Amino acid sequence: MIWVAVYDVSDDGERGWAASVLQAWGFVRVQRSLYVGRLQRGRAADLAAALARRVKTGHVALIPVTEELLWGALEVGTPPYAPLKPPRYVQTLLV
């Protein structure tokens, strides 16, 4: 499942830590405080718990989005970091 992570954290250290954790979990930065990644629902709960242990001065939301809805998103302009829509992965079977 695709997840959108968005945060508003006032403490610089906590904000930097949250960004590092999201990237370590495979999320890609789209805007300063908006990331997109793929996780199974159970793993998203683990990520939320990890973020809750350190983020005390703000808010972090992990929002599930179906691939169909994400691909229907409308965008204008060039994103500053990465595209909102992650690349579609094609599974290849080697025999």
C-alpha contacts under 8 A as a table, 3 or more apart, distances in Angstrom:
res1	aa1	res2	aa2	distance
1	M	38	R	5.52
1	M	39	L	5.63
1	M	40	Q	5.77
1	M	41	R	7.25
1	M	64	P	6.96
1	M	65	V	7.05
1	M	66	T	6.52
1	M	67	E	7.41
2	I	36	V	7.09
2	I	37	G	5.69
2	I	38	R	4.44
2	I	39	L	6.40
2	I	64	P	5.98
2	I	65	V	5.40
2	I	66	T	6.21
2	I	67	E	6.52
3	W	36	V	5.77
3	W	37	G	5.36
3	W	38	R	5.90
3	W	39	L	6.88
3	W	62	L	6.25
3	W	63	I	5.37
3	W	64	P	4.52
3	W	65	V	5.72
4	V	34	L	7.04
4	V	35	Y	5.74
4	V	36	V	4.63
4	V	37	G	6.61
4	V	61	A	7.94
4	V	62	L	5.73
4	V	63	I	5.04
4	V	64	P	6.42
4	V	65	V	7.03
5	A	33	S	7.94
5	A	34	L	5.68
5	A	35	Y	5.00
5	A	36	V	6.19
5	A	37	G	7.96
5	A	60	V	7.09
5	A	61	A	5.64
5	A	62	L	4.55
5	A	63	I	6.30
6	V	33	S	5.53
6	V	34	L	4.51
6	V	35	Y	6.41
6	V	60	V	5.83
6	V	61	A	5.38
6	V	62	L	6.72
7	Y	33	S	5.49
7	Y	34	L	6.89
7	Y	58	G	7.43
7	Y	59	H	5.54
7	Y	60	V	4.26
7	Y	61	A	6.24
8	D	33	S	7.02
8	D	58	G	5.51
8	D	59	H	5.36
8	D	60	V	6.59
9	V	12	D	7.62
9	V	14	E	6.96
9	V	15	R	5.47
9	V	55	V	7.47
9	V	57	T	5.72
9	V	58	G	4.07
9	V	59	H	6.06
9	V	60	V	7.71
10	S	14	E	7.88
10	S	15	R	7.07
10	S	57	T	5.82
10	S	58	G	6.06
11	D	14	E	5.37
11	D	15	R	6.03
11	D	57	T	6.17
11	D	58	G	7.94
12	D	15	R	5.08
12	D	16	G	6.07
13	G	16	G	5.21
13	G	17	W	6.08
14	E	17	W	4.99
14	E	18	A	6.04
14	E	54	R	6.72
14	E	55	V	5.68
14	E	56	K	7.77
14	E	57	T	7.72
15	R	18	A	5.11
15	R	19	A	6.24
15	R	55	V	7.68
16	G	19	A	5.11
16	G	20	S	6.20
17	W	20	S	5.07
17	W	21	V	6.15
18	A	21	V	5.12
18	A	22	L	6.17
18	A	51	L	6.57
18	A	55	V	7.31
19	A	22	L	5.23
19	A	23	Q	6.23
19	A	33	S	7.88
20	S	23	Q	5.18
20	S	24	A	6.04
21	V	24	A	4.97
21	V	25	W	6.22
21	V	51	L	7.77
22	L	25	W	5.13
22	L	26	G	6.60
22	L	27	F	5.33
22	L	28	V	7.86
22	L	35	Y	7.54
23	Q	26	G	5.08
23	Q	27	F	4.76
23	Q	28	V	6.21
23	Q	29	R	7.60
24	A	27	F	7.20
25	W	47	L	7.95
26	G	37	G	6.10
26	G	38	R	7.44
27	F	35	Y	5.80
27	F	36	V	5.26
27	F	37	G	4.18
27	F	38	R	7.27
28	V	35	Y	5.28
28	V	36	V	5.37
28	V	37	G	6.25
28	V	82	A	6.97
29	R	32	R	6.98
29	R	33	S	7.53
29	R	34	L	6.08
29	R	35	Y	4.41
29	R	36	V	6.70
29	R	81	Y	6.04
29	R	82	A	6.22
30	V	33	S	7.85
30	V	34	L	5.58
30	V	35	Y	5.35
30	V	36	V	6.98
30	V	79	P	6.64
30	V	80	P	7.00
30	V	81	Y	5.17
30	V	82	A	4.86
30	V	83	P	6.12
30	V	84	L	5.83
31	Q	34	L	4.90
31	Q	35	Y	6.95
31	Q	79	P	7.24
31	Q	80	P	6.54
31	Q	81	Y	6.28
31	Q	82	A	7.85
36	V	84	L	6.87
36	V	85	K	7.91
36	V	86	P	7.40
37	G	86	P	7.64
39	L	43	R	6.00
39	L	44	A	6.02
40	Q	43	R	5.32
40	Q	44	A	6.33
41	R	44	A	5.06
41	R	45	A	6.53
42	G	45	A	5.23
42	G	46	D	6.52
43	R	46	D	4.90
43	R	47	L	6.21
44	A	47	L	4.98
44	A	48	A	6.15
44	A	62	L	7.52
45	A	48	A	5.03
45	A	49	A	6.21
46	D	49	A	5.12
46	D	50	A	6.26
47	L	50	A	5.06
47	L	51	L	6.20
48	A	51	L	5.13
48	A	52	A	6.07
48	A	62	L	7.36
49	A	52	A	5.03
49	A	53	R	6.47
50	A	53	R	5.46
50	A	54	R	7.33
51	L	54	R	5.72
51	L	55	V	5.87
51	L	60	V	7.87
52	A	55	V	5.41
52	A	56	K	7.30
53	R	56	K	7.86
55	V	58	G	6.59
55	V	59	H	7.61
56	K	59	H	7.99
65	V	69	L	6.48
65	V	70	L	6.46
66	T	69	L	5.30
66	T	70	L	6.32
67	E	70	L	5.09
67	E	71	W	6.12
68	E	71	W	5.30
68	E	72	G	6.35
69	L	72	G	5.04
69	L	73	A	6.58
70	L	73	A	5.26
70	L	85	K	6.60
71	W	85	K	6.61
78	T	83	P	7.96
79	P	82	A	5.86
79	P	83	P	5.90
79	P	84	L	7.76
83	P	86	P	6.71
